[in-house]
Amino acid sequence: MLTCSGSVAMNTTAFGLIVAIPLLITHTVLTAKTGAIVDSLEMASVKVLNVISAGAYASRAASAIGF
């Protein structure tokens, strides 16, 4: 009886590891890709804000001069 429950426990552990290890690798890859996408979006948003603020500064300077 004890041998049977030990076998069940070992099988459960083995199957759990078979599922957990690939999922852990997949999670790591997806987290890295997500981080790269977020960094790219942050860089693009900073560039857009720089263009908008440069345009606003140029229009203010032109109106101050009288153009």
C-alpha positions in Angstrom: 0.0 0.0 0.0 2.8 2.4 0.9 4.6 1.6 -2.3 1.6 2.5 -4.4 1.2 5.9 -2.8 4.9 6.6 -3.2 4.6 5.8 -6.9 1.6 8.1 -7.2 3.6 10.9 -5.5 6.6 10.4 -7.8 4.4 10.4 -10.9 2.6 13.6 -9.7 5.9 15.3 -9.2 7.3 14.2 -12.5 4.2 15.4 -14.4 4.2 18.6 -12.5 7.8 19.3 -13.5 7.1 18.3 -17.1 4.4 21.1 -17.2 6.2 23.6 -15.0 9.6 23.8 -16.7 8.4 24.7 -20.3 5.9 27.1 -18.8 8.7 28.8 -16.8 10.8 29.1 -20.0 7.8 30.5 -21.9 7.1 33.0 -19.2 10.7 34.2 -19.3 10.7 34.7 -23.0 7.4 36.5 -23.1 8.4 38.7 -20.2 11.6 39.7 -22.1 9.6 40.4 -25.3 7.1 42.4 -23.4 9.8 44.5 -21.8 11.3 45.2 -25.2 8.0 46.3 -26.6 7.3 48.6 -23.5 10.8 50.1 -23.9 10.1 50.8 -27.6 6.8 52.4 -26.9 8.3 54.6 -24.2 11.1 55.8 -26.6 8.5 56.5 -29.3 6.3 58.5 -26.8 9.3 60.6 -25.7 10.1 61.3 -29.3 6.5 62.4 -30.0 6.5 64.6 -27.0 9.8 66.2 -28.0 8.4 67.0 -31.5 5.2 68.4 -30.0 7.1 70.6 -27.5 9.5 71.7 -30.1 6.6 72.8 -32.4 4.9 74.6 -29.5 8.2 76.4 -28.7 8.7 77.4 -32.3 5.2 78.8 -32.6 5.6 80.7 -29.4 8.9 82.2 -30.5 7.4 83.1 -33.9 4.4 84.9 -32.3 6.7 86.7 -29.9 8.7 88.0 -32.8 5.6 88.9 -34.7 5.6 86.3 -37.5 
